[in-house]
Amino acid sequence: MSQSSSYPASNPAQTFEDFYVPCIFRPWTGELLDRARPRSGERVLDVACGTGIVARIVAQQLNREVHVTGIDYSSAMLDVARVAAAGEHVEIEWVEGNAEQLPFPNASFDFVLVQQGLQFFRDKALAVGEIYRVLTLGGRVVSSTWTDIENNPFNKTFAMEIRRHLGISEEPTAFSLGNRASLRALFVDAGFDEIEVEVVRRDVRYPSPHQFVELGVASASATVPELRSMDAERRTELVEAIRTDMAAPIRQYTVGDELVCPMEAHIVVARKTT
């Protein structure tokens, strides 16, 4: 990718797909599917699908033997998802909608996946209740959410630098559901049974450490309104300021030609039995 800021600023959703998906979300999708694999004939829903990497991998693995639906509130993310799915020759139904009011009848799906989405829902309990509602009896859900921000040190540093420069005081939403007991309680209260919550750790590998800040800020623009509305001049100033502040952490986590960052997530596997 070019280091110029014009490309990332023009389409944050595409930058998210090009930068974050190969480094973070594609590898972590394997962790989800290793714990509860889709089966032939199942109806699968990818909630908060973003650019659709989970839905696309499921469709690739089962090769037309499942019906896969992806839902996200962002039309920009879904536009990228459609193009990516077409390029990969997989058939997926894409739906723009709210996870707190899923536009599907009761018992519509056998398997629901949520990759790093639950922590962003305004009413998390309502969203998990909606997942329970649209699952068939015996259906299952697999969800991943980052653990506490302290357990994700490089990402903590980067996220807090962005917020410091933007004047945002609260902790990053991405790490807001790091408490294991609170996470489990959401699924218990919704009615799920056979609930397992596992801590999973992986190294995330980013190519070209010198481009990390620019592309990381551009990718974050897909989900951070303050970044998305920023003009090109202010964005360039922000990137340069964060690059200066991140120089030491980037050196610390650089291995060869890659930035290697440990990340930790909770993966929940739960079943609807009543």
N, C-alpha and C positions, 0 to 999 in steps of 0.2 A: 504494500500500500504506500501511497505517496504521503510524505510528511506535510503536505500543504493542508491548511485547515478548511479549504473550500469543499473538498469531497466529504469529509465526515460531517460538517455542519449541514450539508444539503439533505442528508437522509440518515438521521441517527439510527433508525430501525435497521437499515442495511448495514451500517457500521457495526451495530450490535451483532447481526448475523455473521458478518465477516470476521469480527475480532473476538467477541466473547463466546460465541457458540462453539467454535472448534476447540478453544482453550478450556472452557469451563463446562458448558452445558452438554455437549456431545459425550465427553467422558463420563460425566455424572449420570447421564441417561442409562448407561450400562449398569451403574449401581442400582438404579431403580428396577430395571428389568431383570437383573439377577435375583432379586428378592421376590418377585411375583411376575412370572412371564405371561404374556397374553397367549391365548389358545385359539386354535382354529375355530371359526364360527362366532367368536365373541364380538360384542359391540363395545368399542373402546372410546373413552372420552378423555381428552387431554385438556385439563382446566388451566387457565392462564397460560395458554400455549405459546405466547410470544411469537417468534418466527417459526415455531412448529417443529423443533428438532425432535421432541419426544414422539409426537404423532408420526413424523416421517420415518423414524427408525422402526416403530411398531409396524407401520405399513410395509416397509421394506422386508422386515423379518418374516411376516406372514404372507406377503405377496398375494394380495387380493382375497385372502382367506378370512379376513376380519373387516368389519366396517369401522372406520376410524373417523372421529370428529374432533376438531380442535376449536376451542372457544377462547376469545380474548376480548378485552374491552377496547383495544387499540386497533383502529383500522389500518394504521401505518404498519404495525407489526404483521397484521394479517395479509396485507398486500405483499410483503416480502415472503411470507410463508407460502402464498399461492405460487409465486414465481419459483421458489426453491423446490416445492413439491413437483411442479411441472417439469423442472429440469432433472429431477430424480425419477420421473415416471411413476409416481405413486398417486393413488386416488384418495383424497381426504376431503371431507366436508368441513369447510371453514365457516364459523359462526361468530359474528360480533355480538357480544353480550356480557352481562354482569354475572359474576360467580355467585353473588348473593341472591340472585333471582334467575336461576338457570332456566332457559326457555325450552325445556324438554319435559315431557310427561313423566309421571312416576314410573320407576322400574324400566327406564329406557336403555340402561347400559349394564354390562357385566363387569366392567373393569374401568376404574377411573385413576388417572395419574395426575399428580400436581407437582411440578418441579419448580421449587423456589418461587411459589406464588402465594401460598397461604398467608405469609407474614404481611403481604401488601393489602389484604382485604380489610376494608373498614370494619366490617362486622364478621370476625373470623368464625364465631359460633354459628351464625346464620349460614355462612358459606359451607361449613362442614355439614350442617344439617341439610343443605340443598344437595350435597354430594350423596348423603345417605338416602335422600328421597329418590334420586334418579337411578340409584343402583337396584338391580334385581336382588331377590332373596338369594343369599349365597355369594353375591357379588363382593368385590374387594376393591380397596383403594390403597395406593402407594403414594406417599407424599414425602418430599424432602424440603427441609428448611435449614438454613445455617444455624449453627449453635451460637452461643454467646460471642459477641464481637471480640472479646479478649482471647478467644481460641482461634481467631483468624487474624494474626498480627499484621501481616502486610496489608491486607484489605482494610483493616481498621485504620492504619496510618493514611492510606490513600483516601478513604471515605471521609475521615475527619478533616483532612486538608481541604478537600472540596468544600465541605460545610463551613470550615473556618473562613475561607475566602469568600463564600457566598453570604456569610452572616447567619447561617442556620445553626441554631443552638441544640436542637434535639439530636439524639443518636440516629444513625442510619436505619431506616425502616427495614432494610434487608436482614438485619440481625435482631429484629424486635421480638422474635419468637424463639429465643434461645433457651428458655427454661424448659427442661424435659417434662417436669410434672405438669406445667401449664399446657404444654403441647398435648400430652396424653389425655388430659382432662377434656380437651375439645372433642376428642373422638369418643370418649366414654359418654359424655353428656349428649352427644348426637345419637347414641344408641348402638354404636359399633361394639363388636365382640372380637375376641382373639387378637387383641391389639399388641403389637410388638414395636418398641421404639429402640432403634439401634444407633449408636454413634459411629460414623464412618469418616475416615480421614483419607485425603488424597493430596498429592502435590499437583498444583495447577501450573502448567508450563505456558508462558507467553513467549513468542518469538520476538526478536528485535527489542530488547529492553529500552533502547533510546527512543522508541516510538510509543512506549506504553502510556505515558501521561496524555499525550494528544489523543490517541485512540480510545483510551479509557474514559476521558472526559466526553468525547464524542459519543461513545456508546452509552454512557450514563445519561446523556441528553434524552434518550428514548424514554426514560422513566422519571427524570428530575425536571419539573417544570421550569425552575429558575435557570437551568442550563438551556433548555429548549428555546426559551424566548430571548436569549442573549444575542446581541448583534456580533458581527464578525470581529470588530475591533476589540470589544470587551472580552470575547472568547479567547483571542490571541493573547491578551494581557493575562488572563486567568491561567491559561496553559503554561505560559512562561513562568509565572509566579509559583505554580504548583510544581513544575519541573525542577525549579531551584530547590524547593523544600523537600522534594522526593529524591534528590540526587543520592544522598547517603543510604536510605532504605533500598533503593534500586541497586546500588553497588552491593549491598549486603546480601541480597537475594539473587544476584546474577550468577549463573553457573554456565560457563562457556558462552554460547550465543543466546541463552535463554534466561528468562526471569522465572525462577522456580519458587512458588509460594505455597506453603501448607494451608489447606482449608479443611474445615470440619463441619459436618452436617448431621442432623438427625434424620433418619429415614424411618417413617411410620408405615407399617403394613397392618391393615385392619380389615375385618370382614363383617358384612351385614348378615346376621343369622336369624333375626326376628323381624 
